[in-house]
Amino acid sequence: GDDVIGLRAEAVGALARVDRERVTEFVGELLRPAHRIAAALHHGDRDTGLEHHAQLWSARLVTLAGPAERERQRQHRIGADLDGGAAGDAGTRGAAADDQRVAELAAQIDADYGDSDVLLVGVLKGAVMIMADLSRALAGQYPMDWMAVSSYGSGTKSSGVVRILKDLSVDISGKDVLIVEDIVDTGLTLSYLVQNLQSREPASLEIMTMFRKPEALTSDVSVKYVGFDIPNEFVVGYGLDYAGRYRNLRDVGTLAKHVYS
Ligand code: IMP
């Protein structure tokens, strides 16, 4: 925070405190009548500084439904498709909210890379959630880039085909690179990615994944940082999807049968 010019520490702190609730409230505001949104925007015009902004946010929060209630409704709506809970007892349910595990991984990564500028490479789209949480838990100001590859179709079986849909926007030769993955199942995607990135001659290439399934252990790629080892089941939530859905679920769970049929 000392490197950010023009923001006083207290102001940043005040904003950070209201920020989580504010994100939830935005969802509510999208559903509000247009004239009320216009009034809210007009209100924002009178912005006189960061502290004022923070006060404005909290003042407006009380006029809306409580964030906890809205979150309960949201989880209830998505949760109806879940198979009554966790994929197993390896800590999958609640893993998303497990800031402690993310913090442990971040501390390890900080310690391993020290002052060197490791490039965090997120694999879209699943790694969006872990990248957001991990990067904010890191002390280092590491740069970030993204790749998109296709490995699964819209079902739950690996198609065996890996295609690059979006490549990195930076040259990684001579750089330290850390791939940030959501989940490693067969390891097929990773093994392709590692091969592809190695050919660009980075100084080092390591892998971090939030979840790992048993089959990954038989793959030829070694994953240095693992959030949770989970049972061999198809899971959704915390960035992981089924046919494009459920990524925005906070926790991770298996799907109820009626979703597949
Ligand atoms: P792999 O190539 O079999 O290791 O699969 C890697 C990719 O498949 C991940 O990056 C995910 O996009 C997807 N995937 C694997 N297992 C799951 C799952 O249980 N839920 C959702 N997506 C999964």
Boltz pocket constraint, residues with backbone or C-beta under 6 A from the ligand:
constraints:
  - pocket:
      binder: B
      contacts: [[A, 126], [A, 151], [A, 152], [A, 158], [A, 181], [A, 182], [A, 183], [A, 184], [A, 185], [A, 186], [A, 187], [A, 188], [A, 189], [A, 190], [A, 233], [A, 234], [A, 235], [A, 236], [A, 240], [A, 241], [A, 242]]
      max_distance: 6.0
